[in-house]
Amino acid sequence: MKNGFNTHSNISITDVLGKEIYQLNAVNAELEIDISKLMNGIYFVKLSDENGVFTQKFIKE
């Protein structure tokens, strides 16, 4: 997963049961999150910054 940020952002990945799998605070960064070690399943990535919160479901196969 890849995305760029222009502000201070909080990124988290949770599984379908709501268990937090990954969490990171990023400041003015472009980053890649390696999801290759996640088990196959449904996950949610949540990006939050001063502009709001964005949540997206993704499926790891």
Phi, psi and omega in degrees: 000136184223139176201157178245148182229143178252005185218183173285124184229151173247129181239132176219150175238129177237154175275180184295340178270357179093003179285127179287123182263327187210142178211138181207140170257129182234143177235120177045054186230151165254129185221159173239136177251122180279110180259009184296334182271355176287145174289155177300139180160189181259134181224164175233131174254132180239125178246124178231138175211190183293347179270349179139198183234136176236127177238135180224132175278142171219156181245124177265120179245000000 
